[in-house]
Amino acid sequence: MDELESAIKESIGNCQRAIIVTDGIFSMRGDHAPLSEIADLAEKYDPEFEEGILTIVDDSHGVGAIGETGRGATEFTHEDRIDILVSTMGKALGVNGGYLVSDAKIIEYLRETAPFYIYSNPITVSEASAALKALEILNSDIGRKLLKYLRETTAYFRKGLVDLGYEVIEGKHPVVPLMVRDTKKTIELVKYLKDNGILSTGLYYPVVPKGDEEIRFQICADHTKY
């Protein structure tokens, strides 16, 4: 946050508008951005820019996975002072496509000027129908039960790793990182897990810094406890 504030200060007088862009949930470790602190900084320095400060959050890994009702990082952090929220439907919702949420003025501006919107085709009717159904399930009693089970299973799995003496990063998101901190051991352990019927993802340099090698587990509501 100190680096972000320094960057904002350095931009004062050098541009008309500042834009802060962040993931809501960081995909490598499942940790969340400090959205309230970011929003506080945006409010603090907004008057210093002719066109203010715009905050953009990519919540592709948050929607449908975290928050009491699955509404993502903004719900989880209880922070709604975000100007633009973008996300994909290809993860928790399981459908091709993406979307953007903002106020009417910004949406209208993007409709008229954004090349990626103007010169691209919309999703198909079947994809739109599938996305709508996924949202209906997420917003139903069934969806809330699945989210509750997902939270419980994630906590169960994370605690199991800790009880076995492994290093994990604290968090609530169903992405659970097992810190190995060695490239060779990470590769060997991923292979061992695969040979024993467990799918995981090994992350090592240059994907992550040296010393931060990890195995990334993704818990879902279909997993069962033993």
C-alpha positions in Angstrom: 0.0 0.0 0.0 2.9 2.3 0.7 4.2 1.8 -2.9 0.7 2.5 -4.3 0.4 5.7 -2.3 3.9 6.7 -3.5 2.9 6.1 -7.1 -0.2 8.1 -6.7 1.7 11.0 -5.2 4.3 10.9 -8.1 1.4 11.1 -10.6 -0.1 14.3 -9.2 0.4 17.0 -11.7 1.6 14.6 -14.4 -1.8 13.3 -15.6 -5.4 14.3 -15.6 -6.7 11.0 -14.1 -5.2 8.2 -12.1 -6.4 4.6 -12.5 -5.9 1.9 -9.9 -6.3 -1.6 -11.2 -6.1 -4.8 -9.1 -7.3 -8.4 -8.8 -10.0 -8.9 -6.2 -8.6 -12.4 -5.5 -5.0 -13.2 -6.5 -5.0 -16.4 -8.4 -1.7 -17.9 -7.2 -2.4 -17.9 -3.5 -6.1 -17.1 -3.2 -5.4 -14.0 -1.0 -7.5 -10.9 -1.5 -6.6 -7.3 -2.3 -7.1 -4.8 0.6 -10.0 -3.1 -1.2 -11.0 -0.8 1.6 -7.5 0.6 1.9 -7.3 1.0 -1.8 -10.7 2.8 -1.8 -9.5 5.0 1.0 -6.4 6.1 -1.0 -8.6 6.8 -4.0 -10.9 9.0 -2.0 -8.0 10.8 -0.3 -6.2 11.7 -3.5 -9.2 12.0 -5.9 -9.3 15.8 -5.6 -5.6 16.1 -6.7 -6.5 14.9 -10.2 -8.5 16.9 -12.7 -10.6 13.9 -13.7 -10.2 12.1 -10.3 -9.1 8.5 -9.6 -10.8 5.5 -11.1 -10.7 2.1 -9.3 -11.0 -1.1 -11.3 -11.2 -4.6 -9.8 -10.9 -7.9 -11.8 -12.8 -10.4 -9.7 -12.5 -13.4 -12.0 -11.4 -15.6 -9.1 -13.8 -14.1 -6.5 -17.3 -14.3 -8.0 -19.0 -17.5 -7.2 -16.1 -18.6 -4.9 -16.0 -16.2 -1.9 -18.3 -14.0 0.0 -21.4 -15.1 2.0 -23.5 -15.2 -1.1 -20.7 -15.7 -3.7 -20.6 -12.1 -4.8 -16.8 -12.1 -4.6 -14.1 -9.9 -3.1 -16.2 -6.8 -2.7 -18.7 -8.8 -0.6 -16.0 -10.6 1.3 -14.2 -7.3 2.2 -17.5 -5.4 2.7 -16.3 -2.8 0.2 -18.4 -1.3 -2.5 -16.5 1.9 -3.4 -15.2 0.4 -6.6 -15.8 2.2 -9.9 -15.5 -0.7 -12.3 -15.7 -4.4 -11.6 -14.8 -6.9 -14.4 -15.0 -10.6 -14.3 -15.2 -13.8 -16.3 -18.0 -16.3 -16.5 -15.5 -19.0 -17.4 -14.5 -20.0 -13.8 -17.2 -20.4 -11.1 -20.1 -20.0 -13.6 -18.5 -22.4 -16.1 -19.6 -20.5 -19.3 -17.7 -18.6 -22.0 -17.7 -14.9 -21.8 -17.2 -12.0 -19.4 -18.8 -8.9 -18.0 -18.3 -5.4 -16.6 -20.2 -3.7 -13.9 -20.2 0.1 -13.4 -22.5 3.1 -13.4 -24.5 4.0 -16.4 -22.2 6.8 -17.5 -19.1 4.6 -17.7 -21.1 1.8 -19.4 -22.4 4.1 -22.1 -18.9 5.5 -22.7 -17.4 2.0 -23.1 -20.3 0.9 -25.4 -19.4 3.9 -27.7 -15.6 3.8 -27.6 -14.2 0.4 -26.5 -12.8 -1.4 -29.5 -12.9 -4.8 -27.8 -16.6 -4.3 -27.4 -17.5 -2.7 -30.7 -15.5 -5.1 -32.9 -16.3 -8.4 -31.2 -19.2 -10.7 -31.3 -21.6 -11.3 -28.4 -21.8 -14.6 -26.6 -24.3 -17.1 -28.1 -27.9 -17.4 -26.8 -27.1 -20.8 -25.3 -24.1 -19.3 -23.5 -26.2 -16.5 -22.2 -28.9 -18.9 -21.0 -26.3 -21.1 -19.3 -24.8 -18.1 -17.5 -28.2 -17.0 -16.4 -29.0 -20.4 -15.0 -25.6 -20.5 -13.2 -26.4 -17.2 -11.6 -29.9 -18.4 -10.6 -28.4 -21.4 -8.9 -25.7 -19.2 -7.2 -28.5 -16.9 -5.9 -30.7 -19.8 -4.6 -30.9 -21.8 -1.5 -29.0 -24.5 -3.3 -26.2 -22.1 -4.2 -25.9 -20.9 -0.6 -25.7 -24.5 0.6 -22.9 -25.2 -1.9 -21.0 -22.1 -0.9 -21.3 -23.0 2.8 -20.1 -26.5 2.0 -17.2 -25.1 -0.1 -16.1 -22.9 2.8 -16.2 -25.9 5.2 -14.3 -28.2 2.8 -11.7 -25.5 2.1 -11.1 -25.0 5.8 -11.0 -28.8 6.4 -8.4 -29.3 3.7 -6.3 -26.3 4.8 -6.3 -27.5 8.4 -5.4 -31.0 7.3 -2.2 -29.6 5.6 -1.3 -27.6 8.6 -1.8 -30.5 10.9 0.5 -32.6 8.8 3.2 -29.9 9.3 3.0 -28.2 5.9 3.3 -24.5 5.3 0.1 -22.9 3.8 -0.9 -19.3 3.3 -3.8 -18.3 5.6 -7.0 -17.4 3.8 -10.6 -18.3 3.1 -10.6 -18.8 -0.7 -10.8 -22.3 -2.2 -7.4 -21.8 -3.9 -5.1 -23.3 -1.3 -1.3 -22.9 -1.7 1.1 -25.4 -0.3 4.4 -23.7 0.0 7.3 -25.9 -1.1 9.9 -23.2 -1.8 12.0 -25.5 -4.0 11.5 -26.1 -7.7 12.8 -29.7 -7.9 10.7 -30.7 -4.9 7.7 -29.0 -6.3 7.9 -30.8 -9.7 8.5 -34.2 -7.9 5.6 -33.7 -5.5 3.2 -32.7 -8.3 4.1 -35.9 -10.2 3.7 -38.0 -7.1 0.3 -36.5 -6.4 -0.8 -37.1 -10.1 0.4 -40.7 -10.0 -1.8 -41.2 -6.9 -4.9 -39.6 -8.4 -4.6 -36.0 -7.1 -4.6 -33.2 -9.6 -2.6 -30.1 -8.5 -0.6 -27.4 -10.2 3.0 -26.7 -9.5 4.2 -23.1 -9.6 7.8 -22.2 -9.8 10.2 -19.7 -11.3 9.6 -17.7 -13.4 5.8 -17.9 -12.7 6.6 -17.1 -9.1 9.8 -15.7 -7.5 12.5 -18.1 -6.5 11.9 -19.2 -3.0 8.1 -18.9 -3.4 7.6 -22.2 -5.2 4.3 -23.8 -4.4 1.6 -26.4 -5.2 -1.7 -24.8 -5.9 -4.8 -26.8 -4.9 -8.3 -25.8 -6.1 -11.1 -27.0 -3.8 -14.6 -27.2 -5.3 -18.1 -28.1 -4.0 -17.8 -31.6 -5.6 -15.0 -32.6 -3.3 -15.9 -34.9 -0.4 -14.3 -35.4 3.0 -12.7 -38.6 4.2 
